[in-house]
Amino acid sequence: MGSEVELGEGGVAGNALLPALARAPEGSIQLADGYSFRTRAEQLAGVRGRSLAQVLMAQ
């Protein structure tokens, strides 16, 4: 059974993602493997999320 995840300000983003990004220390790496979460983090919080592959390649 598939379900649609709401990533708007009133859904997952507003209730969990945005508060977590706001609490993250400056300069921390934001791991966001899903394209939609990376996009929302950038659009709503101005935070650039990275995929796991990007993080591992930077090591």
N, C-alpha and C positions, 0 to 999 in steps of 0.2 A: 504494500500500500504506500504509494508515494504521497508526500505532503509538501506543500510549498512553504518555504521559510520566508517570513517577512523581515526584510532587512532595512525597512524604513525607520524613522526616528521613534516610532511607537512600538516597533517589533523588537527583534533580537538586537539590532544595532542600538536602539535607544535604551534598552533595558540591560544589556550586557556588554556589547562591544564598545560603545562610546565611553561608558564609565571606566572600563578596564584600560582603554587607551589614555584616558585622562589621568589615571593613577600611575601609569608606567613612568619610570624614571627617564629623564631626558637622555637621549642617545641610545636607548635600548632598541633592540631589534624586534620588530613586530612580525612574527611568523603568521602568514595568512595564505595557505595553499590554494584556497578557492578564489577564482577570479572575481566573483561578486563581492566577497568580503574585502579583498584588496581594493576594489573600486569604491565600495561604500566607505571604508576607512579613509581613503584619500578625499572623497567628496564631502563627507560629513565632519571629519576631524582634521583634515590636512596632514594625515599620517600616511607615509608610504610603506605598505606592507610588502614583505618579500616571501617568495615561495621557499620551501625547504631546499630545493635545488640551488636557488640563488645564494642562500646562506652557506650551504656546503661548498659551493664553488668559490666563495670569497675567503674561505679558510686557507 
